[in-house]
């Protein structure tokens, strides 16, 4: 009798044949892998689409100006951003000046924030150029929070 084509029996160290393994752990790991792959793929898709949309503005407009307080003094180190493009943000310099680029032309809401208190300003930006918005009179309290 030849044993060439007969099934092979593998034995464990205790001398008993190996028990049949269930396919459930394999399918569970496969399902987790697919879910993780889809999650990473979706995040990459959203990241690429967000960058492309910011770059693909045909008429890159901008805003420059100065943030002043109620006594016409420049307000340094405050956050300025556009509500329509929140990724376009900057902080004012020591003289209260700011420059925002890559904004859509037309009416924009610029938000000035300090100490978690913000104020909105509506500005109209021209197509394809940086518009000077002059002074943004920030009237929110300027008390430093410790």
QUIDAQUI-V637372 format. One line per field, one symbol per residue. ss: DSSP state (H for helix, E for strand, - for the rest). psi: psi as a letter, one per 30 degrees, with the letter a starting at -180 (. if undefined). burial: + if it has 24 or more other C-alpha atoms within 12 Angstrom, else -. Layout:
ss = ???
psi = ???
burial = ???
This chain:
ss = ----------E-----E------HHHHHHHHHHHHHHHHHHHHHHHHHHHHHHHH-----EEEEEEEE-----E----EEEE------EEE-----EEEEEEE--EEEEEEEEE--EEEEEEEEE----EEEEEEEE---------
psi = kkgeglkkkkklfgflkklkkkfeeeeeeeeeeeeeeeeeeeeeeeeeeeeeeeegjeijllklakklafggkkjlhlkklkffiffjllllafggllkklhlklakkjkkkkkhgklkkkkkkklkglkkjgbkjjjglkgkkk.
burial = -----------------------------------------------------------+++++++++-----++++++++++-+--+++++---++++++++++--+++++++----+++-+++----++-+-++++++-+----
